[in-house]
């Protein structure tokens, strides 16, 4: 199993596209001992300026500017996580958490 922590960017096979996707790991490690799953939020180059998009400075490992689409939050089997890339920028990750909380009515 690929080792990663909350806030790490990982490559995962979501099955929606013919190529693996970059996502930010959102959940705490092993949130449910009965399931080998994590919660992730996808990164996308389709920037629309929506209230549930979180912008972040483009790191060297990305080819073009991207945002995190918090509306795309999903649970994935940890077996589909291919590899860890890097930690997500802390300030932007805090914004992902705030947007997710607002989106589901916690704030």
QUITAJO-V81652 format. One record per backbone hydrogen bond with DSSP energy under -0.5 kcal/mol. NH is the residue of the N-H (numbers start at 1). CO is the residue of the C=O. E is the energy in kcal/mol with one decimal. If there is no record, write none. Layout:
# QUITAJO-V81652
[[NH CO E] [NH CO E]]
This chain:
# QUITAJO-V81652
[[7 25 -2.8] [8 5 -2.2] [9 86 -3.8] [10 8 -0.5] [10 23 -2.7] [11 83 -3.0] [12 10 -0.5] [12 21 -2.9] [13 80 -2.2] [14 12 -1.1] [21 12 -3.0] [23 10 -2.5] [24 41 -2.7] [25 8 -3.2] [25 23 -0.5] [26 39 -3.1] [27 39 -1.7] [31 28 -0.7] [35 32 -1.5] [37 35 -1.3] [38 76 -2.2] [40 74 -3.0] [41 24 -2.1] [42 69 -0.5] [43 22 -2.1] [44 67 -2.9] [47 45 -1.6] [48 46 -0.6] [53 50 -1.5] [54 68 -2.3] [55 53 -0.5] [56 66 -0.7] [62 59 -1.6] [67 44 -2.5] [68 54 -2.5] [69 42 -2.6] [69 67 -0.5] [70 52 -2.4] [70 68 -1.0] [72 69 -1.9] [73 70 -1.6] [74 40 -2.5] [76 38 -2.9] [78 36 -2.9] [80 77 -2.3] [81 78 -1.4] [82 11 -2.7] [82 80 -0.7] [83 11 -1.0] [85 9 -3.4] [86 9 -0.9] [88 7 -3.1] [93 89 -2.4] [94 90 -2.3] [95 91 -1.5] [96 92 -2.0] [97 93 -2.2] [98 94 -2.1] [99 95 -2.8] [100 96 -2.6] [101 97 -2.4] [102 98 -2.4] [103 99 -2.9] [104 100 -1.9] [105 102 -1.3] [106 101 -3.3] [107 101 -0.8]]
